Amino acid sequence: MPTHATPSLTLTLRTGRSAEEIVDELVSVYAEVYGVPPYADDPFFSVDTFKDRLTAAFEMEGFALLTARLDDGQLVGYVHGVTLPPERAWWVSIADALPDEVKKAADAGEVFWLRELMVLPQATDQGIGRALHDAMVASRAEPWTTLTCIVDNEPARSAYPRWGYEVIDATIKHADESPTYDPMILRPATDG
């Protein structure tokens, strides 16, 4: 079985203002990751639409961005998210399927919404995505994490449950024109 070593990475945590400084790099990574079928010709995944969503997130409560760069400075991936607004339409739409404890956590501002995690295609299968994920989750004050993953987005859809996420027995659409997503939660880490 082949093993993949995680390359030497520099992880940098940024907030809204400092994320704005590298927005063009972030959009370039997105364009490469999503510039393939079935996303390439889908207006929901257009670069302009993503840039609008990304820059809007800069102003959301708890926004943070974690970038991964190789030793040569190349941006190879990033993750970003916010404190989950409990009134977010997709979250409200699955309320009946959510455990009571995570609903209470969201109402208390204790759920991190991991909005995007992406790694350049040439840098996948090296542990970069997992390194970004784990470092971001560890940096958050919120004990819970949630995300949504396109139902047929493999290998990401299979990776998250291996990383400890529970798939909620419901599906959502972020917009009428969006694909269908599986919502997932990651419970707080426990000692022992």
N, C-alpha and C positions, 0 to 999 in steps of 0.2 A: 504494500500500500504506500503510495507516495506521500511524503510529508512536505508541507509548505511552511517555510519559516516566514515570520512576519518581518518585512524589511525594516531597516532603521527609519523611524518616523519621527517627525516633530509634530506634536499635537498642540494646537493653539486655540484657546477659548476666547471667544469674542462676544460682545454684546451688540446692540443695534448700531450704534455710531461707528464702531470699528468694523462691523460687518459691511457697512455701506462702502467702505474703502476698497473692498475686494469684490464688489458685486459682479463686475464683469468676469472675473475668474470663476466665480460660483456659477454664473449663467453658462459659461463655456463648458464646465464639467457637466452640467445638466444637459446641454445640447448634445454632447457626445453620448451620455448614458441613455438618453431618451430619443436619440436620433436614429433609432432602428425600429423595424416593425415589431409589434403592432402600433407603436406610439408615434412614429415619424409623421404620419399623415393625419393624425387625430388632433383636431383643434384644441381639445382639452389639455393636451400635452405640448402645445406650442411653446416656443421659447419666450415669446412675449407674455403669454398667460402665466407661465411660471415666474417670470421676473416680477410681474404684478403681485402674485401671491407672496413671493419671497420678500419684496420690499414692504408689503403691508404687514408682514409678520414682525419686521424690525420694531414696530411700535407696540406690539402686543406684550402683555404682562409676562415677565419672566423670560423674554426671548434670549436665547443663547445659541451660538454657533461654535462648533468644534471642527477645525480643519486638520487634515493630515497631509503633510508635505514630506517628500523624500529628501535625502541629503542635498540633492541638487536644487532644492527649492520648488520642485514641481508639485502643484496641488493635485493629489490623486483621489481625494475623497473628502466628504464632510457629512456632518449630521447637524440638524437644527431642530429646535422646538421651543415650546412656550408652556407656561402654566395653563392647564386646560381650563377654558371658560366653561363652567358647568351648564351654561345655557346654549352651548354650541349645538346647532341643529342635528348633526349626526349623532352626538352623544345623547341628546334628548330622545332621538328616534329609537334608541336601543335600550332605554331606561328599564323596560320590563325584563330584559335579559341580563342586566347587570347585577352582580352581587350587591347587597345593601351596603356592605362596608366600603366598596369603591365609590358608590354614589355619595355616601357621607363624606368620603375623602375629597371628592371633587367639589362638593359644596363648601368644604373648608379650604380649598385652594391647595390641596395636597396631592394632585395628580399632574405629572409632567406629560405633555402631549408631544411625542416624538413625531414631528411632521415630515421630515425627509432624512433618508440615509442613502448616500450613493457613493460608489467607488467607480473610477474609470474602468472600462472593460479590460484593458491590459494589466490592471493591477488587482483583479479579482483573484479569489482562491489563495490569498496570501495572509489572511487574518486581519486585513485592514478594516473591513466593515465591523467585525466583532470588536476590534480594539477601539474604534470610534464609539460604537454603541456603549461598551462597558465604561469607558472614560466619561462619556456624557452622563450616563445614568448615575455614576458615582459622584459626579459634580453637583447634582441637583439636591435641593433641600426637600423637594417633594418625595415622599417614600414610595408612591405608586407611579407607574409609567403606563401609558396607553399609546397605541398606534393603530393605523389602519393599513392593510396591505391588499393590493389587488389580488383577487382570488386565484388568478392563474399566473401570477408573477413569480415564477420559479427561477432561481432557487430561493429567493427571499421568503416566499410563503412557507416553505418547509423549515427554513433556518430559525425563524422567530420562536416556534414552539420548542426547538432544541435549546434555545437560549433561555427558556423558562416561561415564555408567554403562554397564557391560556387564550384559546380562541373563543370568543363570545358567540353563543348560538343565535346569531343574527347577521344580516348583511346590511351594508349601507351604500349610498351613493352620495358623494360630496356635492354633486350638481346633477341636473337632469342629463347632461351630456357626458358625465363621468362614467368610468367603468364601475363594476361592483367590487366592493371592498369587504374584507373580513376585519372586524374590529378585534383587538387583542388587548389584554392587560398583563402587566408584570407586577406581581405582588411585591410588597416590601421585603427586602432581604432580612433574613432572620439569623441570629447568631447561633452557632452550634450546629 
